[in-house]
Amino acid sequence: MYNIPDFYKRHMSLDEAVLIMRGNNNTIIDMMENLDEKWELHCSGHHFFANDDEFFQVWEHEVNAYNVIKQHMMPLFVGE
């Protein structure tokens, strides 16, 4: 999950998150993996964004949707 700065945190339902992450005929998993790749590139020193704040500004809706979906999926993979 992403550690989103408070300024960029948005509350949304699972349905809203799914709509955001589906994009244009992509699967949710594909979009989540794509976002992870973008974050990894940013963290590895590629200068697409000046800093983390700029990354979250550009991908604000997607990172929030990612966290909502991941939070709902966790119980499927983690024992109680």
C-alpha positions as CSV (number, residue, x, y, z in Angstrom):
1,M,0.0,0.0,0.0
2,Y,1.1,3.6,-0.6
3,N,1.9,5.9,2.3
4,I,-0.1,8.8,0.9
5,P,0.6,12.3,2.3
6,D,-2.5,13.6,4.1
7,F,-3.0,16.3,1.6
8,Y,-3.6,13.7,-1.2
9,K,-5.6,11.2,0.8
10,R,-9.2,10.8,-0.6
11,H,-12.0,8.6,0.8
12,M,-13.7,6.5,-1.8
13,S,-15.8,3.4,-2.0
14,L,-14.6,0.1,-3.4
15,D,-16.9,0.7,-6.5
16,E,-15.3,4.1,-7.1
17,A,-11.8,2.6,-6.7
18,V,-12.6,-0.2,-9.2
19,L,-13.9,2.3,-11.8
20,I,-10.7,4.4,-11.4
21,M,-8.3,1.3,-11.7
22,R,-10.2,-0.3,-14.6
23,G,-9.2,2.5,-16.9
24,N,-9.6,1.8,-20.6
25,N,-10.4,-1.9,-20.7
26,N,-7.5,-2.9,-18.5
27,T,-7.7,-5.3,-15.6
28,I,-7.5,-4.0,-12.1
29,I,-4.3,-6.0,-11.5
30,D,-2.7,-4.7,-14.7
31,M,-3.4,-1.1,-13.5
32,M,-2.1,-1.8,-10.0
33,E,1.1,-3.3,-11.4
34,N,1.5,-0.4,-13.8
35,L,1.2,2.1,-10.9
36,D,3.8,0.0,-8.9
37,E,6.2,0.2,-11.8
38,K,5.8,4.0,-12.1
39,W,6.5,4.3,-8.3
40,E,9.5,2.0,-8.6
41,L,10.9,4.1,-11.5
42,H,10.4,7.3,-9.5
43,C,12.1,5.8,-6.4
44,S,15.1,4.5,-8.5
45,G,16.0,8.0,-9.5
46,H,14.3,8.5,-12.9
47,H,13.4,12.1,-12.9
48,F,9.8,12.0,-14.2
49,F,8.7,13.8,-11.0
50,A,10.7,16.3,-9.0
51,N,9.7,14.7,-5.7
52,D,7.2,12.4,-4.0
53,D,4.8,15.3,-3.6
54,E,4.6,15.7,-7.4
55,F,4.1,12.0,-7.9
56,F,1.2,12.0,-5.6
57,Q,-0.2,15.1,-7.2
58,V,-0.3,13.4,-10.6
59,W,-1.4,10.0,-9.5
60,E,-3.7,11.1,-6.6
61,H,-6.8,9.2,-7.6
62,E,-5.0,6.1,-8.7
63,V,-2.9,5.7,-5.5
64,N,-6.0,6.2,-3.4
65,A,-7.9,3.7,-5.5
66,Y,-5.0,1.2,-5.2
67,N,-5.0,1.4,-1.4
68,V,-8.8,0.9,-1.2
69,I,-8.6,-2.2,-3.5
70,K,-5.6,-3.6,-1.7
71,Q,-7.2,-3.1,1.7
72,H,-10.3,-5.0,0.5
73,M,-8.2,-7.8,-1.0
74,M,-5.9,-8.4,2.0
75,P,-8.3,-10.6,3.9
76,L,-8.3,-13.0,0.8
77,F,-4.6,-13.6,1.2
78,V,-3.9,-13.2,5.0
79,G,-5.3,-15.5,7.6
80,E,-7.2,-14.0,10.4
